[in-house]
Amino acid sequence: MAYPDTVTELTDGVPGDGIAATTPTGSVSYPLDDWARATAVTVEAIQSQLVGAYTSYTPTLTATTTPPTLGTGSSAVGYYKRLGRWVRGNAVITFGTSGVVAGSGDYGLLLPVQPADKLQPIGIGFAYDNDDQHRFVVATAAVSPVLWAASTSKAVLLQSNVAGEGFANGHNPIGAAVPFTWAESDQLAITFEYEAAAAS
């Protein structure tokens, strides 16, 4: 037995008003028609969100003091998928080949959907230093209302560190000069998964 895949298949043959045409023995009603249609529409929407294409968005880098200038030939590419309050995606920012200015302060990464207003570890990725033997540094991302208010839809970016090099003395959050001074052809890539402020 094949199960219905769409709203049309689930309600095939059922009149829109839930009542069949008059027959010799009277009208035939379908009391669950409205419920079935509503349920089918919901299921179809969830299925579309789960298996459908990701939605693209443009991630941006800002900073607590002066935002960076990505320069000529730069790119910022992101995509995400949302189901209710669940958001998952990826952001890749590549600095250009000229005209790059690192800015100043700690960086913040724009998220596609406003996150819930609470501390959330949301992802992992890397910071790539093109000038230092093509060095990769492990990076993580978090929603931290203390640094970036949830209403700004920004994530704080963090690097792996050692004892004595923490947030208080500027070594831990990724910024204009951490984990290196950002320059031409450097790259930042983060995957993320977090709770949104509201359901879709």
C-alpha positions in Angstrom: 0.0 0.0 0.0 1.4 3.3 -1.0 1.1 6.2 1.4 0.0 9.7 0.1 2.9 12.1 -0.6 1.0 15.3 -1.1 -2.0 17.2 0.2 -3.8 16.4 -3.1 -3.2 12.7 -2.8 -4.2 12.6 0.9 -7.5 14.3 0.2 -8.1 13.0 -3.3 -11.8 12.6 -4.0 -12.9 14.6 -0.9 -14.8 17.8 -1.7 -13.4 21.0 -0.4 -16.4 21.6 1.8 -16.2 18.1 3.2 -19.6 17.1 2.0 -20.1 14.8 -1.0 -22.9 15.4 -3.6 -26.3 14.2 -2.7 -26.9 10.6 -3.3 -30.1 8.5 -3.3 -29.5 7.7 0.3 -28.5 11.2 1.3 -25.3 13.3 1.6 -22.0 11.7 2.7 -19.9 13.9 5.0 -16.2 13.7 5.8 -15.9 15.1 9.4 -12.1 14.8 9.5 -11.6 16.6 6.2 -10.4 19.9 7.6 -8.1 18.2 10.1 -6.7 16.0 7.3 -6.0 18.9 5.0 -4.4 21.0 7.7 -2.2 18.1 8.8 -1.2 17.3 5.3 -0.2 20.9 4.6 1.9 20.9 7.8 3.6 17.6 6.9 4.3 18.8 3.4 5.9 22.0 4.7 8.1 20.1 7.1 9.1 17.7 4.4 10.0 20.6 2.1 12.2 22.3 4.8 14.0 19.0 5.6 14.8 17.9 2.1 14.6 21.2 0.2 17.5 23.4 -0.9 19.4 25.5 1.6 18.6 29.3 1.6 21.6 31.5 0.8 22.5 34.6 2.8 25.4 37.0 2.9 27.5 36.8 6.1 29.3 39.9 7.2 32.1 40.6 9.7 31.8 43.5 12.0 33.9 44.5 15.0 33.6 46.0 18.4 35.6 49.0 17.3 36.3 49.2 13.5 34.9 46.7 11.1 37.3 45.1 8.6 37.6 45.9 5.0 37.6 42.7 3.0 39.2 44.3 -0.1 39.1 43.7 -3.8 38.2 40.2 -4.9 36.8 39.2 -1.5 33.7 37.0 -1.0 31.2 36.2 1.7 29.0 33.2 1.1 26.6 31.6 3.5 23.6 29.2 3.5 21.2 27.9 6.1 18.2 25.8 6.7 15.5 26.5 9.3 12.8 24.4 10.9 10.9 26.0 13.6 13.4 27.3 16.0 16.2 25.2 14.7 18.8 26.8 12.4 21.8 25.2 10.7 24.2 26.4 8.1 27.6 27.5 7.0 29.5 30.8 6.4 32.7 31.4 4.5 34.4 34.7 4.3 37.4 35.2 2.1 39.5 38.3 2.2 40.5 39.9 -1.1 43.8 40.0 -2.9 44.3 43.8 -2.3 43.0 46.6 -0.2 42.4 44.5 3.0 42.2 46.4 6.3 41.9 44.3 9.4 40.0 46.9 11.4 40.2 46.8 15.2 38.5 45.0 18.1 36.8 41.7 18.3 35.0 40.3 15.3 31.3 39.4 15.1 29.8 37.2 12.5 26.3 37.9 11.2 23.9 35.0 11.5 21.0 34.4 9.1 18.3 34.4 11.8 18.2 36.1 15.2 19.3 33.7 17.9 17.6 33.1 21.2 18.8 35.5 23.9 21.1 33.1 25.8 24.6 31.7 25.8 24.9 29.1 23.0 27.9 27.3 21.7 26.9 27.0 18.0 29.6 25.8 15.7 33.2 25.0 14.7 35.4 25.9 11.7 38.8 27.4 11.0 40.7 30.6 10.5 43.2 30.4 7.6 46.4 32.4 7.5 47.6 32.6 3.9 50.9 34.3 4.8 52.0 31.8 7.5 52.8 28.6 5.6 49.0 28.3 4.8 48.3 27.8 8.6 44.9 26.7 9.8 43.7 27.6 13.3 40.7 25.8 14.9 37.9 28.3 15.5 34.6 28.0 17.2 31.5 30.2 17.4 29.0 31.1 20.1 26.0 33.3 20.8 27.2 35.5 23.7 24.7 38.2 24.7 27.4 39.8 26.9 29.5 40.7 23.9 26.9 40.9 21.1 23.3 41.3 22.0 21.1 38.6 20.5 19.1 41.3 18.7 22.1 42.0 16.6 22.1 38.4 15.2 25.9 38.2 15.6 28.1 35.4 16.9 31.3 35.8 18.8 34.2 33.9 17.2 36.8 32.1 19.4 40.1 30.4 18.8 41.7 27.6 20.7 44.1 28.9 23.4 46.5 28.0 26.1 46.6 28.9 29.8 47.0 32.6 30.5 45.6 33.6 27.1 41.9 34.1 27.6 39.1 36.5 26.9 40.1 39.0 29.5 43.4 39.8 28.0 42.3 39.7 24.4 43.8 36.4 23.2 40.7 34.2 23.0 38.1 36.1 20.8 39.0 36.3 17.1 39.5 39.8 16.0 41.6 42.2 13.9 44.9 40.8 15.3 43.8 37.4 16.7 44.8 34.7 16.0 46.9 36.8 13.5 46.5 40.1 11.7 44.0 39.4 8.9 45.4 40.2 5.5 45.1 39.3 1.8 43.6 35.9 0.9 43.0 34.9 4.5 39.8 33.0 5.2 37.2 32.3 7.9 34.8 29.3 7.7 32.3 28.4 10.3 29.4 25.8 10.5 26.6 26.7 12.9 23.6 25.2 14.5 21.5 27.1 17.1 18.2 28.0 18.6 16.4 30.9 17.0 14.6 33.6 18.9 11.3 32.7 17.3 9.8 29.8 15.3 9.6 30.0 11.6 
